[in-house]
């Protein structure tokens, strides 16, 4: 059964979405696209691609950690940026976060994100090993009884 989850240490959803969805026995986690928002929902690093990438990766790390996960559990990333050259110049930040083997990754340049101050959004899928996975007590079933 799929469950939605919104960790308490990451910005609260302000629309019809969840920060993460856990499926199956609970090891596969689908992450909402993260943008450079602090825990209180304020934009971090306006005009600063490196600061935004750093905040986004910290958000992803916090979400995974709240379930016993690590960045090395990410198996797939999708990255959307409004400036591909500035984003590619931030490769060192990603190199500090990920070790081989790396997650499969798709990166696209887009014309805009939902707020013009945001420069990048990253989403992903993680698979947390069962021996580390901790099902959040406040995860909510996404589908009612059948």
HELIX and SHEET records of a PDB file:
HELIX    1   1 UNK A   49  UNK A   65  1                                  17    
HELIX    2   2 UNK A   71  UNK A   73  5                                   3    
HELIX    3   3 UNK A   84  UNK A   88  1                                   5    
HELIX    4   4 UNK A   91  UNK A   97  1                                   7    
SHEET    1   A 7 UNK A 104  UNK A 109  0                                        
SHEET    2   A 7 UNK A  74  UNK A  81  1                                        
SHEET    3   A 7 UNK A 120  UNK A 127 -1                                        
SHEET    4   A 7 UNK A  28  UNK A  34 -1                                        
SHEET    5   A 7 UNK A  20  UNK A  23 -1                                        
SHEET    6   A 7 UNK A   3  UNK A   5 -1                                        
SHEET    7   A 7 UNK A 140  UNK A 141 -1                                        
END                                                                             
